[in-house]
Every structure is written in C-alpha cells, then in structure tokens.
Amino acid sequence: MGGKLTYRDDILLLSAKGLERFVHRWVATRLTDYVDHHEFGDASDMGRDVGGFISSAKHEGPWDNFQCKMLAKPLDGPTMFEEVGKILHFASEGHFTAPRKYVFVAPKGFNRGAEQLLHNPERFRSTMLAEWDARCSRKIRSNGDPVPMTPALRQLIEEFSFADIEGWDVDKMLALPGMNLVLADTFGDDPGDAPKGIIPGTVADEESVYVGQLVVIYSERAGVPFADADAVLADAEHGIHLTMQRRRYYDTDAFRRHFRDNLEPEHLQLFNEEVHAGVFETYASTSGFERLTRVIDRAGRVEVTGIFGRHRRASVQVRQGTCHHFANEGVMPWTKM
C-alpha cells in the first residue's frame, strides 16, 4: 500500500467539498453497517453533511451523521456546540430522528476545548442545557434569529447520547476499516489484493452459459459428444482443462465482487474494456478449441492500465477468467449462439 504519510498529506489538502465526498465514499463501502447513505452538505442541510442509514426507514429510523470540517486550524468547542445544537434543534422539529451517532470529521484535529467536550459527554450535555442562549441560540439560523429552548428540544438534549459523539482527525481516519480502498479510489493508489475465488463442487447456474459452450468445444475436439459438464470433468484429458477454466472464472468473480463493492465502477469498467480490446482480434480470427486456448493465452499477457495495472492487482488468472465472464454475458461467446 502507499505510505501513510503520503495519504495523510493527501487528506489534509482536500477541499471542504472534497472531504465530504471522501467521507461519503467511505460510508458507501460500509455495507454491513448501512443499508443506504446520502451526501447532504449544502446550505439547507440542517446540520447534516453525510448520513449513513441503518435501516430502510432512513431518517425515520436510526442513522449516523458525519459532520465534515476541513478548517485551517483544529476544530474548537464553540463550533461543536453550534453543530450539535443545530442538528438537535431540527430533529426536535420533526425533520428527522436524532442521529444514533454523531461524528465530527476534522482532519486537522481538535483543540483542547473540543477534546474536553468529546471526553466529557455529560459535561457537554449539561453545558448545552444551561447555556443554550449564549452558545447555540443565534448560531442555528442563517439570519442569526434566536432559536429558543422549547420543551421538545430540552427533552431531546436530555435523551440524546452525547457519549456517541466522536471526533476523527486524520490519523483516526487512516485507521478506519476499509479505508485503504477509499484512499486508493480517491488518490489512485494501491487497492490491495482481491480474495481468491471458491470453486463449488458442481457447476452452478451462474456459470452454466460459458461452461455449456465449453462442453460443445470439448466434444468437437474429442470427436465424441459429452453429455454435460460432469462428463467432461470425468474425462482424463478434458476434465483437468475444464477445472482450470472454472478456477479462472471464480478468481475473476471474487475480484469483481470485491472491487465492485469498494471502488468506483469506472475502474472495473476500464479493466474490462482493456481486456476485451486486448483479446478481440485473436477471438475474431479463431474458433473452437483454438479460440479458447489462444484467447486465454492472450488475455494472460494483456497489459492493463489504470489502478489495477499500475499496482499489478489483476492476476493472470483474473485476466483470463474475465474472458469466461464475457462468454457468460454474451459479449464474446466461445461458440456461436
């Protein structure tokens, strides 16, 4: 992976909007935590920058708020009072439920006053209740009109979990799970390895198209028809060959699933386009078993560019197995349909 110091500098150079997009990209990768997500971050956001929704109820259910602060200096206590007060005010008016967790994302860190609030949540709550007029009232509306402490707002402040207010500086951001893939996607650095594929013992429905085409090719080569994939797998010569093709297919399947969930789609799109372009002339000028072997050989030698080529994260197996996915999808069938 790229050096953490390099990433640190990259994050610290983000614009305010760039930080919001970066955090949103990370939230979007947390598929086990959130069923949906949204980037707000405009003048009418009511204290929300990025939201991660825990359930399909979205703002009517539990959700987490990520407030992004790309400032010239560390985040201070008055800003924290202003932002938390704002979101609790709008929640008390029924615009959304109060967030389950509130995260200040401030790459340049927190000053002593802000750290005291993060480390003493009950003091944060009691001070907000006692000093609402001085700390929050005129900080919520853009025109500076005061927002009074209503009974609904007081109740919400009393019930809200101030212990679930967190502060992330750049070093905490770098330590987050799944952050390496977001860094790679944002700054074009190494995305790491994809997992290896797991080959089921029997041919699954999802691979039936390309495997069915290979059964035809093996039958033509052997001069006797194979009834199905099981018959090919039982054959001393062709069974080994089919097993290798299935391994390639499932390595590519694992590669696609892993990076589809963790990177922007254009990276995989570019990779597929380059493999397709690299093997097309060989594919178009051959047929049968010769097509299969020559295209697979050519795919293994295709030099891809982009994030996978730059860091050599698309193995020979993955490039070759991509051709079986093309066959499965009807892009480049091994036999005439």
One Martini backbone bead per residue (centre of mass of N, CA, C, O) as a GRO file, in nm:
protein
  337
    1MET     BB    1   0.102   0.032   0.010
    2GLY     BB    2   0.081   0.336   0.067
    3GLY     BB    3   0.188   0.584   0.245
    4LYS     BB    4   0.067   0.737   0.524
    5LEU     BB    5   0.195   1.016   0.484
    6THR     BB    6   0.079   1.065   0.206
    7TYR     BB    7  -0.218   1.044   0.285
    8ARG     BB    8  -0.218   1.264   0.492
    9ASP     BB    9  -0.159   1.493   0.293
   10ASP     BB   10  -0.397   1.445   0.103
   11ILE     BB   11  -0.623   1.504   0.308
   12LEU     BB   12  -0.520   1.795   0.399
   13LEU     BB   13  -0.579   1.898   0.080
   14LEU     BB   14  -0.862   1.904   0.094
   15SER     BB   15  -1.153   2.009   0.043
   16ALA     BB   16  -1.454   2.047   0.173
   17LYS     BB   17  -1.597   1.880  -0.049
   18GLY     BB   18  -1.384   1.656  -0.064
   19LEU     BB   19  -1.435   1.547   0.220
   20GLU     BB   20  -1.727   1.467   0.185
   21ARG     BB   21  -1.675   1.264  -0.047
   22PHE     BB   22  -1.481   1.085   0.109
   23VAL     BB   23  -1.675   1.003   0.337
   24HIS     BB   24  -1.897   0.893   0.158
   25ARG     BB   25  -1.727   0.668   0.033
   26TRP     BB   26  -1.686   0.517   0.298
   27VAL     BB   27  -1.981   0.471   0.377
   28ALA     BB   28  -2.048   0.308   0.109
   29THR     BB   29  -1.860   0.053   0.210
   30ARG     BB   30  -2.058  -0.005   0.469
   31LEU     BB   31  -2.258  -0.270   0.424
   32THR     BB   32  -2.291  -0.372   0.734
   33ASP     BB   33  -2.403  -0.080   0.848
   34TYR     BB   34  -2.549   0.019   0.568
   35VAL     BB   35  -2.828   0.054   0.344
   36ASP     BB   36  -2.767   0.368   0.328
   37HIS     BB   37  -2.687   0.693   0.166
   38HIS     BB   38  -2.591   1.053   0.211
   39GLU     BB   39  -2.525   1.369   0.058
   40PHE     BB   40  -2.543   1.689   0.152
   41GLY     BB   41  -2.382   1.972   0.190
   42ASP     BB   42  -2.565   2.241   0.228
   43ALA     BB   43  -2.748   2.517   0.318
   44SER     BB   44  -2.999   2.288   0.388
   45ASP     BB   45  -2.883   2.047   0.594
   46MET     BB   46  -2.933   2.072   0.910
   47GLY     BB   47  -2.636   1.943   1.003
   48ARG     BB   48  -2.570   1.779   0.736
   49ASP     BB   49  -2.350   1.582   0.533
   50VAL     BB   50  -2.339   1.265   0.620
   51GLY     BB   51  -2.545   0.971   0.577
   52GLY     BB   52  -2.615   0.670   0.768
   53PHE     BB   53  -2.836   0.403   0.717
   54ILE     BB   54  -2.970   0.135   0.904
   55SER     BB   55  -3.246   0.163   0.749
   56SER     BB   56  -3.523   0.197   0.536
   57ALA     BB   57  -3.631   0.447   0.714
   58LYS     BB   58  -3.404   0.630   0.764
   59HIS     BB   59  -3.507   0.930   0.909
   60GLU     BB   60  -3.716   0.733   1.080
   61GLY     BB   61  -3.453   0.616   1.186
   62PRO     BB   62  -3.156   0.506   1.228
   63TRP     BB   63  -2.858   0.722   1.230
   64ASP     BB   64  -2.561   0.869   1.088
   65ASN     BB   65  -2.346   1.151   1.146
   66PHE     BB   66  -2.127   1.342   0.921
   67GLN     BB   67  -1.913   1.606   1.012
   68CYS     BB   68  -1.739   1.825   0.804
   69LYS     BB   69  -1.399   1.979   0.884
   70MET     BB   70  -1.220   2.195   0.676
   71LEU     BB   71  -0.974   2.357   0.840
   72ALA     BB   72  -0.709   2.572   0.935
   73LYS     BB   73  -0.788   2.454   1.217
   74PRO     BB   74  -0.877   2.334   1.487
   75LEU     BB   75  -1.140   2.229   1.640
   76ASP     BB   76  -1.389   2.379   1.838
   77GLY     BB   77  -1.624   2.415   2.082
   78PRO     BB   78  -1.828   2.618   1.957
   79THR     BB   79  -1.877   2.443   1.701
   80MET     BB   80  -1.997   2.200   1.848
   81PHE     BB   81  -2.240   2.339   1.968
   82GLU     BB   82  -2.361   2.439   1.703
   83GLU     BB   83  -2.395   2.162   1.553
   84VAL     BB   84  -2.552   1.999   1.765
   85GLY     BB   85  -2.776   2.206   1.808
   86LYS     BB   86  -2.884   2.202   1.522
   87ILE     BB   87  -2.969   1.900   1.493
   88LEU     BB   88  -3.156   1.897   1.745
   89HIS     BB   89  -3.352   2.107   1.655
   90PHE     BB   90  -3.452   1.968   1.389
   91ALA     BB   91  -3.539   1.710   1.532
   92SER     BB   92  -3.753   1.851   1.722
   93GLU     BB   93  -3.925   1.932   1.449
   94GLY     BB   94  -3.927   1.649   1.261
   95HIS     BB   95  -3.715   1.605   1.018
   96PHE     BB   96  -3.567   1.399   1.217
   97THR     BB   97  -3.391   1.195   1.373
   98ALA     BB   98  -3.175   1.143   1.595
   99PRO     BB   99  -2.872   1.050   1.597
  100ARG     BB  100  -2.693   0.781   1.699
  101LYS     BB  101  -2.440   0.917   1.559
  102TYR     BB  102  -2.168   1.161   1.600
  103VAL     BB  103  -1.930   1.286   1.352
  104PHE     BB  104  -1.630   1.448   1.363
  105VAL     BB  105  -1.455   1.554   1.069
  106ALA     BB  106  -1.110   1.659   1.151
  107PRO     BB  107  -0.807   1.646   1.023
  108LYS     BB  108  -0.673   1.888   1.219
  109GLY     BB  109  -0.846   1.851   1.464
  110PHE     BB  110  -0.844   1.934   1.828
  111ASN     BB  111  -0.888   2.124   2.071
  112ARG     BB  112  -0.907   2.139   2.405
  113GLY     BB  113  -1.209   2.206   2.423
  114ALA     BB  114  -1.309   1.978   2.235
  115GLU     BB  115  -1.187   1.741   2.392
  116GLN     BB  116  -1.349   1.786   2.651
  117LEU     BB  117  -1.623   1.721   2.523
  118LEU     BB  118  -1.557   1.431   2.417
  119HIS     BB  119  -1.460   1.327   2.720
  120ASN     BB  120  -1.738   1.495   2.843
  121PRO     BB  121  -2.058   1.438   2.782
  122GLU     BB  122  -2.215   1.552   3.034
  123ARG     BB  123  -2.096   1.834   3.016
  124PHE     BB  124  -2.203   1.897   2.738
  125ARG     BB  125  -2.503   1.877   2.811
  126SER     BB  126  -2.523   2.074   3.055
  127THR     BB  127  -2.417   2.322   2.903
  128MET     BB  128  -2.634   2.335   2.684
  129LEU     BB  129  -2.872   2.372   2.878
  130ALA     BB  130  -2.755   2.628   3.038
  131GLU     BB  131  -2.621   2.775   2.744
  132TRP     BB  132  -2.799   2.812   2.488
  133ASP     BB  133  -2.814   3.119   2.432
  134ALA     BB  134  -2.496   3.163   2.410
  135ARG     BB  135  -2.411   2.900   2.212
  136CYS     BB  136  -2.682   2.848   1.999
  137SER     BB  137  -2.929   3.028   1.923
  138ARG     BB  138  -2.759   3.222   1.694
  139LYS     BB  139  -2.628   2.954   1.513
  140ILE     BB  140  -2.866   2.826   1.325
  141ARG     BB  141  -2.956   3.065   1.174
  142SER     BB  142  -2.855   3.254   0.905
  143ASN     BB  143  -2.986   3.536   1.037
  144GLY     BB  144  -2.961   3.504   1.371
  145ASP     BB  145  -3.202   3.408   1.488
  146PRO     BB  146  -3.344   3.297   1.760
  147VAL     BB  147  -3.345   2.981   1.939
  148PRO     BB  148  -3.539   2.835   2.145
  149MET     BB  149  -3.606   2.655   2.435
  150THR     BB  150  -3.785   2.386   2.407
  151PRO     BB  151  -3.932   2.114   2.532
  152ALA     BB  152  -3.844   1.924   2.299
  153LEU     BB  153  -3.544   2.002   2.303
  154ARG     BB  154  -3.480   1.936   2.595
  155GLN     BB  155  -3.553   1.638   2.579
  156LEU     BB  156  -3.350   1.562   2.360
  157ILE     BB  157  -3.092   1.645   2.512
  158GLU     BB  158  -3.146   1.451   2.754
  159GLU     BB  159  -3.154   1.181   2.556
  160PHE     BB  160  -2.904   1.218   2.421
  161SER     BB  161  -2.596   1.064   2.311
  162PHE     BB  162  -2.298   1.211   2.389
  163ALA     BB  163  -2.113   0.949   2.383
  164ASP     BB  164  -2.172   0.940   2.046
  165ILE     BB  165  -1.951   1.153   2.017
  166GLU     BB  166  -1.710   1.203   1.764
  167GLY     BB  167  -1.348   1.226   1.678
  168TRP     BB  168  -1.178   1.278   1.359
  169ASP     BB  169  -0.875   1.256   1.253
  170VAL     BB  170  -0.647   1.166   1.027
  171ASP     BB  171  -0.547   0.915   1.191
  172LYS     BB  172  -0.825   0.786   1.234
  173MET     BB  173  -0.898   0.761   0.938
  174LEU     BB  174  -0.658   0.565   0.859
  175ALA     BB  175  -0.777   0.333   1.075
  176LEU     BB  176  -1.009   0.256   0.918
  177PRO     BB  177  -1.208   0.038   0.792
  178GLY     BB  178  -1.149   0.033   0.442
  179MET     BB  179  -0.960   0.286   0.370
  180ASN     BB  180  -0.765   0.192   0.146
  181LEU     BB  181  -0.977   0.186  -0.084
  182VAL     BB  182  -1.049   0.488  -0.071
  183LEU     BB  183  -0.768   0.595  -0.123
  184ALA     BB  184  -0.736   0.460  -0.397
  185ASP     BB  185  -0.987   0.594  -0.531
  186THR     BB  186  -0.895   0.895  -0.480
  187PHE     BB  187  -0.551   0.868  -0.530
  188GLY     BB  188  -0.455   0.607  -0.701
  189ASP     BB  189  -0.388   0.368  -0.525
  190ASP     BB  190  -0.342   0.081  -0.368
  191PRO     BB  191  -0.604  -0.173  -0.332
  192GLY     BB  192  -0.511  -0.449  -0.331
  193ASP     BB  193  -0.620  -0.760  -0.274
  194ALA     BB  194  -0.804  -1.009  -0.381
  195PRO     BB  195  -0.976  -1.272  -0.342
  196LYS     BB  196  -1.019  -1.588  -0.380
  197GLY     BB  197  -1.178  -1.828  -0.531
  198ILE     BB  198  -1.469  -2.045  -0.501
  199ILE     BB  199  -1.518  -2.378  -0.597
  200PRO     BB  200  -1.763  -2.558  -0.679
  201GLY     BB  201  -1.837  -2.893  -0.723
  202THR     BB  202  -2.064  -2.775  -0.897
  203VAL     BB  203  -2.232  -2.642  -1.146
  204ALA     BB  204  -2.352  -2.336  -1.163
  205ASP     BB  205  -2.583  -2.129  -1.289
  206GLU     BB  206  -2.387  -1.876  -1.336
  207GLU     BB  207  -2.190  -2.083  -1.534
  208SER     BB  208  -2.359  -2.231  -1.765
  209VAL     BB  209  -2.290  -2.091  -2.030
  210TYR     BB  210  -1.979  -2.128  -2.064
  211VAL     BB  211  -1.976  -2.430  -2.001
  212GLY     BB  212  -2.161  -2.519  -2.232
  213GLN     BB  213  -1.963  -2.422  -2.451
  214LEU     BB  214  -1.725  -2.607  -2.365
  215VAL     BB  215  -1.862  -2.876  -2.415
  216VAL     BB  216  -1.873  -2.839  -2.720
  217ILE     BB  217  -1.567  -2.810  -2.768
  218TYR     BB  218  -1.481  -3.081  -2.643
  219SER     BB  219  -1.646  -3.258  -2.832
  220GLU     BB  220  -1.509  -3.172  -3.095
  221ARG     BB  221  -1.219  -3.261  -3.011
  222ALA     BB  222  -1.292  -3.568  -2.931
  223GLY     BB  223  -1.540  -3.681  -3.128
  224VAL     BB  224  -1.734  -3.679  -2.874
  225PRO     BB  225  -2.007  -3.652  -2.683
  226PHE     BB  226  -2.088  -3.458  -2.414
  227ALA     BB  227  -2.346  -3.437  -2.198
  228ASP     BB  228  -2.170  -3.276  -1.976
  229ALA     BB  229  -1.972  -3.150  -1.735
  230ASP     BB  230  -1.934  -3.416  -1.581
  231ALA     BB  231  -1.814  -3.567  -1.823
  232VAL     BB  232  -1.569  -3.388  -1.853
  233LEU     BB  233  -1.454  -3.416  -1.560
  234ALA     BB  234  -1.415  -3.740  -1.608
  235ASP     BB  235  -1.204  -3.668  -1.803
  236ALA     BB  236  -0.867  -3.693  -1.824
  237GLU     BB  237  -0.815  -3.442  -2.017
  238HIS     BB  238  -1.065  -3.227  -1.992
  239GLY     BB  239  -1.106  -3.197  -1.686
  240ILE     BB  240  -0.858  -3.025  -1.620
  241HIS     BB  241  -0.929  -2.790  -1.809
  242LEU     BB  242  -1.204  -2.711  -1.681
  243THR     BB  243  -1.101  -2.656  -1.396
  244MET     BB  244  -0.927  -2.413  -1.480
  245GLN     BB  245  -1.159  -2.236  -1.586
  246ARG     BB  246  -1.314  -2.220  -1.319
  247ARG     BB  247  -1.094  -2.085  -1.158
  248ARG     BB  248  -1.085  -1.831  -1.327
  249TYR     BB  249  -1.375  -1.746  -1.293
  250TYR     BB  250  -1.370  -1.724  -0.968
  251ASP     BB  251  -1.145  -1.519  -0.944
  252THR     BB  252  -1.300  -1.301  -1.100
  253ASP     BB  253  -1.550  -1.292  -0.925
  254ALA     BB  254  -1.401  -1.196  -0.667
  255PHE     BB  255  -1.279  -0.943  -0.789
  256ARG     BB  256  -1.543  -0.801  -0.870
  257ARG     BB  257  -1.686  -0.798  -0.595
  258HIS     BB  258  -1.474  -0.649  -0.430
  259PHE     BB  259  -1.440  -0.385  -0.619
  260ARG     BB  260  -1.740  -0.309  -0.652
  261ASP     BB  261  -1.770  -0.246  -0.329
  262ASN     BB  262  -1.486  -0.038  -0.316
  263LEU     BB  263  -1.517   0.096  -0.602
  264GLU     BB  264  -1.539   0.264  -0.863
  265PRO     BB  265  -1.671   0.154  -1.169
  266GLU     BB  266  -1.447   0.259  -1.374
  267HIS     BB  267  -1.224   0.053  -1.308
  268LEU     BB  268  -1.365  -0.204  -1.415
  269GLN     BB  269  -1.438  -0.097  -1.692
  270LEU     BB  270  -1.151  -0.053  -1.794
  271PHE     BB  271  -1.053  -0.340  -1.759
  272ASN     BB  272  -1.257  -0.477  -1.950
  273GLU     BB  273  -1.190  -0.313  -2.203
  274GLU     BB  274  -0.888  -0.401  -2.222
  275VAL     BB  275  -0.928  -0.702  -2.245
  276HIS     BB  276  -1.111  -0.699  -2.490
  277ALA     BB  277  -0.914  -0.550  -2.682
  278GLY     BB  278  -0.670  -0.755  -2.645
  279VAL     BB  279  -0.853  -1.024  -2.765
  280PHE     BB  280  -1.031  -0.976  -3.018
  281GLU     BB  281  -0.862  -1.063  -3.268
  282THR     BB  282  -0.828  -1.351  -3.177
  283TYR     BB  283  -1.125  -1.419  -3.154
  284ALA     BB  284  -1.214  -1.339  -3.457
  285SER     BB  285  -0.981  -1.556  -3.592
  286THR     BB  286  -1.131  -1.789  -3.435
  287SER     BB  287  -1.206  -2.134  -3.321
  288GLY     BB  288  -1.280  -2.321  -3.078
  289PHE     BB  289  -1.011  -2.447  -2.917
  290GLU     BB  290  -0.826  -2.232  -3.031
  291ARG     BB  291  -0.973  -1.992  -2.917
  292LEU     BB  292  -0.953  -2.059  -2.623
  293THR     BB  293  -0.638  -2.078  -2.595
  294ARG     BB  294  -0.556  -1.805  -2.730
  295VAL     BB  295  -0.724  -1.611  -2.559
  296ILE     BB  296  -0.617  -1.693  -2.284
  297ASP     BB  297  -0.324  -1.629  -2.345
  298ARG     BB  298  -0.365  -1.330  -2.420
  299ALA     BB  299  -0.494  -1.234  -2.153
  300GLY     BB  300  -0.236  -1.295  -1.974
  301ARG     BB  301  -0.074  -1.053  -2.160
  302VAL     BB  302  -0.231  -0.820  -2.079
  303GLU     BB  303  -0.183  -0.467  -2.047
  304VAL     BB  304  -0.297  -0.291  -1.797
  305THR     BB  305  -0.425  -0.014  -1.663
  306GLY     BB  306  -0.456   0.172  -1.411
  307ILE     BB  307  -0.495   0.061  -1.091
  308PHE     BB  308  -0.428  -0.243  -1.164
  309GLY     BB  309  -0.171  -0.197  -1.333
  310ARG     BB  310   0.006  -0.016  -1.148
  311HIS     BB  311  -0.026  -0.260  -0.902
  312ARG     BB  312  -0.072  -0.552  -0.990
  313ARG     BB  313  -0.406  -0.665  -0.927
  314ALA     BB  314  -0.422  -0.844  -1.200
  315SER     BB  315  -0.416  -1.145  -1.266
  316VAL     BB  316  -0.393  -1.388  -1.488
  317GLN     BB  317  -0.651  -1.531  -1.398
  318VAL     BB  318  -0.835  -1.281  -1.417
  319ARG     BB  319  -0.795  -1.214  -1.715
  320GLN     BB  320  -0.892  -1.490  -1.816
  321GLY     BB  321  -1.174  -1.505  -1.664
  322THR     BB  322  -1.303  -1.264  -1.812
  323CYS     BB  323  -1.373  -1.428  -2.070
  324HIS     BB  324  -1.592  -1.602  -1.933
  325HIS     BB  325  -1.772  -1.363  -1.865
  326PHE     BB  326  -1.818  -1.275  -2.152
  327ALA     BB  327  -1.959  -1.540  -2.232
  328ASN     BB  328  -2.186  -1.528  -2.016
  329GLU     BB  329  -2.282  -1.225  -2.132
  330GLY     BB  330  -2.242  -1.227  -2.466
  331VAL     BB  331  -1.980  -1.082  -2.573
  332MET     BB  332  -1.788  -1.370  -2.594
  333PRO     BB  333  -1.859  -1.640  -2.726
  334TRP     BB  334  -1.729  -1.954  -2.784
  335THR     BB  335  -1.994  -1.999  -2.934
  336LYS     BB  336  -2.245  -2.015  -3.132
  337MET     BB  337  -2.589  -1.915  -3.077
   0.00000   0.00000   0.00000
